[in-house]
């Protein structure tokens, strides 16, 4: 009696996984310590800044194209106060809706000439992840949870978006009370591409065969770690470029592409009250993990798992590094990480929860 080819492959993978080191003692090197990062993203220290703008109008009208005038100020390490001209507008999709957030994500547009010899040198149109709800302090912890997800991916690969925490003093020039909230800035698409020696590519739908296999496999296991199903590495969103919650980079402008994911607020590791899993997958809630890797890449699973095991101590170490996390949030994030590492350390669980859940032909 012949044995199906996919079962032979699974057995081979289980055998390979059994050979992985049971413990990992090496400390991971944070990729953000490497060269090439703009000054804003070369430090992990939260940066206090002040944004003065017509915030009432901004959050009432929520302009997606028109910028409003404002000012942006912060203090350099040497004590020099920098005040910059600012254009500001809202951005995003789900979080831009009033029913979701009463304070939306925003985009900051600076004058490049004013940024020379400052920590913001090299920036232009900067994405800012904000606190969503003004009157619910816990939402700032959700900002930190999403920041943590970005930092995990930075540990795994330099082909990822850099982030920088900001302690923001919002001053409404139209008279509303000021707000002091946590947010974080996200590296620009073009900056990521330039930093890693590639170029940003705009495209329609692509095929899995068009992607760098190793990076695709790493991203899919990362998305499994954070409990995210709200993404695609090959399909576009309506009226958008490819792909859903990911950007394409290329060394040549053509395939193979490197898909760089972003926007993790629907992930289980964030656990936002408004988040729900992709209904296609019939999951109970966003905390339930589902592996979405493709079967053609399962031969890479042992190698990819080893990369995560090698970074395990560094990933847990981020929880201590991000000092603004509350003790409760830190405990919850630790509890959410534990089952992931338990799974990838057990060949039988890898077979049942990862390899056997892949999609498409072997």
C-alpha positions in Angstrom: 0.0 0.0 0.0 1.5 3.4 -1.0 1.8 6.3 1.4 0.5 9.7 0.2 3.3 12.1 -0.6 2.2 14.8 1.8 2.2 12.3 4.7 5.8 11.3 3.8 6.8 15.0 3.8 5.1 15.5 7.2 6.9 12.5 8.7 10.2 13.9 7.3 9.5 17.3 8.8 8.7 15.8 12.2 12.0 14.0 12.1 13.8 17.2 11.3 12.1 19.1 14.0 13.0 16.5 16.5 16.7 17.4 15.8 16.2 21.0 16.7 18.0 22.1 20.0 15.7 21.6 23.0 17.0 24.8 24.6 18.4 28.0 23.1 21.0 29.9 25.0 22.3 32.4 22.4 21.2 36.0 22.8 19.7 37.5 19.7 21.0 40.7 18.2 18.5 43.4 17.7 18.4 44.2 14.0 17.7 47.8 14.8 21.3 48.1 16.1 22.5 47.6 12.6 23.5 50.4 10.3 21.1 52.2 8.0 18.3 53.4 10.3 17.4 57.1 10.2 18.1 59.0 13.4 14.5 58.8 14.6 14.5 55.0 14.5 18.0 54.4 15.8 16.9 54.9 19.5 14.5 52.9 21.7 13.9 55.7 24.2 10.4 57.2 24.0 10.6 60.7 22.6 8.5 63.4 24.2 6.9 65.7 21.5 4.2 68.3 21.3 1.7 68.6 18.5 -0.3 71.8 18.2 -3.1 71.8 15.6 -6.8 72.3 15.1 -7.6 68.9 16.6 -11.3 69.5 17.0 -11.7 70.1 13.3 -9.2 67.2 12.5 -11.3 64.7 14.5 -14.6 66.0 13.4 -14.0 66.2 9.7 -11.3 63.5 9.5 -9.7 64.7 6.2 -8.0 62.0 4.3 -6.4 64.1 1.6 -6.4 67.7 2.9 -3.8 68.7 5.4 -4.4 71.2 8.3 -1.7 73.5 9.6 0.0 72.9 12.9 3.3 72.9 14.7 5.5 70.1 16.0 8.1 70.6 18.8 10.4 68.4 20.8 13.6 68.8 22.8 16.9 67.5 21.5 19.3 65.5 23.7 21.4 68.7 24.2 18.4 70.6 25.5 17.7 72.5 22.3 14.0 73.0 21.6 13.1 72.3 18.0 9.9 73.8 16.6 8.8 72.6 13.1 6.1 73.6 10.7 3.6 70.8 10.4 0.8 69.6 8.0 -1.5 67.1 9.6 -4.4 64.9 8.5 -6.1 61.7 9.5 -5.3 58.3 7.9 -6.2 54.7 8.0 -9.3 52.6 7.3 -11.0 50.9 10.2 -9.5 53.1 12.9 -10.4 56.2 10.9 -14.2 55.4 11.4 -15.9 57.4 14.2 -17.6 54.2 15.5 -14.1 52.7 16.1 -12.0 55.6 17.4 -12.7 59.1 18.6 -9.0 59.9 18.0 -7.8 58.5 14.7 -4.4 57.6 13.4 -2.7 60.6 11.8 -0.1 61.5 9.2 2.5 64.1 9.9 3.9 66.0 6.9 7.1 68.0 7.6 9.2 70.4 5.6 12.3 68.5 4.8 14.6 71.5 4.9 13.6 72.2 8.6 14.7 68.6 9.5 18.3 68.9 8.6 20.6 68.0 11.6 17.7 67.0 13.8 16.5 63.6 15.0 13.8 63.8 12.3 16.2 64.2 9.5 15.2 62.0 6.5 11.6 62.0 7.4 8.8 63.5 5.3 5.3 62.1 5.6 5.3 60.1 8.9 2.6 57.7 9.9 1.6 57.9 13.6 -0.3 55.2 15.5 -2.5 56.9 18.1 -4.5 55.9 21.2 -7.9 55.6 19.5 -10.0 56.5 22.6 -9.4 59.6 24.6 -11.2 58.6 27.8 -10.1 55.0 28.2 -6.5 54.8 29.5 -6.2 51.1 28.6 -6.1 51.9 24.9 -2.6 53.3 25.4 -1.6 49.7 26.4 -3.1 48.6 23.1 -0.7 51.0 21.4 2.2 49.4 23.2 1.0 45.9 22.3 1.0 46.8 18.6 4.4 48.4 19.0 5.6 45.2 20.6 4.4 43.2 17.5 6.4 45.5 15.2 9.4 45.1 17.5 9.2 41.3 17.3 9.3 41.4 13.5 12.3 43.8 13.7 14.1 41.2 15.8 13.4 38.6 13.1 14.4 40.5 10.0 15.6 43.9 9.0 13.1 43.7 6.1 10.5 45.2 8.4 9.1 48.5 9.5 11.0 50.3 12.2 9.0 52.1 14.9 9.7 54.7 17.6 7.6 55.3 20.7 6.5 58.9 21.3 5.1 60.5 24.4 2.8 63.1 22.8 1.3 66.3 24.2 -1.6 67.2 22.0 -2.6 70.8 22.1 -5.8 71.8 20.4 -5.5 75.3 19.0 -9.3 75.4 18.9 -9.6 75.4 22.7 -10.3 71.8 23.7 -8.3 70.3 26.7 -4.8 69.1 25.9 -4.1 65.4 25.9 -0.9 63.5 26.9 -0.9 60.1 25.2 1.4 57.4 24.0 1.8 56.8 20.2 4.4 55.5 17.8 5.8 56.5 14.5 6.3 54.0 11.6 9.1 54.1 9.1 8.1 55.1 5.6 7.8 52.5 2.8 10.5 54.0 0.7 12.8 54.3 3.7 12.5 50.6 4.5 13.3 49.8 0.8 16.3 52.1 0.7 17.7 50.8 4.0 17.7 47.2 2.8 19.0 48.0 -0.7 15.7 47.3 -2.4 12.9 49.3 -4.0 9.2 49.7 -3.1 6.9 48.1 -5.8 3.3 48.9 -6.5 1.4 45.9 -8.0 -1.9 44.2 -8.4 -2.5 40.7 -7.2 0.6 38.4 -7.4 1.2 34.7 -6.9 2.9 32.9 -4.1 5.6 31.8 -6.6 6.4 35.5 -7.0 7.5 35.8 -3.3 10.8 35.1 -1.6 10.0 31.8 0.0 12.1 32.1 3.1 10.7 35.6 3.9 7.2 34.5 3.2 7.5 31.5 5.5 9.0 33.8 8.2 6.1 36.3 7.9 3.5 33.6 8.1 5.0 32.1 11.2 5.3 35.6 12.7 1.6 36.2 12.0 0.8 32.9 13.7 2.8 34.1 16.7 0.9 37.3 17.0 -2.5 35.7 16.2 -3.2 37.7 13.1 -5.4 36.7 10.2 -6.1 40.2 8.8 -3.5 40.1 6.0 -2.6 38.8 2.6 0.8 38.5 1.0 -0.6 38.2 -2.5 -4.0 39.8 -2.8 -4.9 43.5 -3.0 -7.4 45.5 -0.9 -10.2 47.3 -2.8 -8.7 50.4 -4.4 -5.3 49.7 -3.0 -2.0 48.2 -4.2 -0.8 44.8 -3.3 -1.1 43.6 -0.7 -3.6 43.6 2.2 -1.7 45.0 5.2 1.7 44.4 3.6 4.0 46.2 1.2 6.1 44.7 -1.6 9.9 45.2 -1.9 12.1 44.0 -4.7 15.8 44.0 -5.5 15.1 44.4 -9.2 11.6 45.9 -9.5 10.2 42.4 -10.4 9.8 39.0 -8.7 10.9 37.6 -6.4 9.2 40.1 -4.0 9.6 40.5 -0.3 6.3 41.2 1.5 6.7 43.4 4.5 3.6 43.3 6.9 2.1 46.1 8.9 -1.0 47.1 10.8 -1.4 44.5 13.6 -4.3 46.0 15.6 -6.5 43.0 14.7 -4.0 40.5 16.1 -4.6 38.5 19.2 -1.5 39.8 20.8 -3.1 43.3 20.7 -6.6 42.0 21.5 -8.3 45.3 20.7 -12.0 45.4 21.8 -13.1 46.3 18.3 -11.1 43.5 16.6 -12.6 40.4 15.1 -11.0 37.5 13.2 -11.4 37.1 9.4 -14.9 35.4 9.1 -13.5 33.2 6.4 -11.6 31.1 9.0 -14.5 30.7 11.5 -12.3 31.4 14.6 -13.8 32.0 18.0 -12.0 35.3 18.5 -8.7 37.1 17.6 -6.8 35.3 20.3 -7.2 31.9 18.5 -4.2 31.3 16.4 -4.4 29.9 12.8 -1.4 29.2 10.6 -1.8 30.5 7.1 1.4 29.4 5.5 1.3 27.6 2.1 2.1 23.9 1.7 4.7 24.5 -0.9 6.8 26.1 1.8 6.5 23.4 4.5 10.0 22.1 3.8 11.2 25.4 5.2 9.3 25.0 8.5 12.2 23.5 10.5 14.5 26.3 9.4 11.9 29.0 10.1 11.1 27.6 13.5 14.8 27.5 14.4 15.0 31.2 13.7 12.2 31.9 16.1 13.7 29.6 18.8 17.0 31.5 18.4 15.2 34.8 19.1 13.1 33.5 21.9 15.0 35.1 24.8 15.2 38.4 22.9 11.5 38.4 22.2 10.7 37.9 25.9 13.3 40.5 26.7 11.3 43.1 24.8 8.7 42.9 27.5 11.2 44.3 30.1 12.7 46.8 27.6 9.2 48.4 26.9 9.0 50.1 30.3 5.6 51.7 29.7 3.9 48.3 29.6 1.8 47.8 32.7 2.5 44.7 34.9 -0.9 43.3 33.9 -0.2 43.8 30.2 3.3 42.3 30.5 1.8 39.2 32.2 -0.8 38.8 29.6 1.7 39.2 26.7 3.9 36.6 28.4 0.9 34.2 28.7 0.1 34.7 25.0 3.7 34.1 23.9 4.1 30.9 25.9 1.8 28.6 23.9 3.5 29.7 20.6 6.9 28.6 21.9 5.4 25.5 23.4 4.0 24.6 20.0 7.1 25.2 17.9 9.2 23.3 20.5 7.1 20.1 20.1 7.3 18.2 16.8 3.9 16.7 17.2 2.3 20.1 17.8 4.2 21.5 14.8 2.7 18.7 12.7 -0.9 19.2 13.9 -1.1 23.0 14.3 1.3 24.2 11.6 2.3 21.7 8.9 -1.1 20.1 8.7 -2.9 23.5 8.5 -1.0 24.8 5.5 -3.0 25.8 2.4 -2.7 24.8 -1.2 -0.9 21.9 -2.8 2.4 20.4 -1.4 
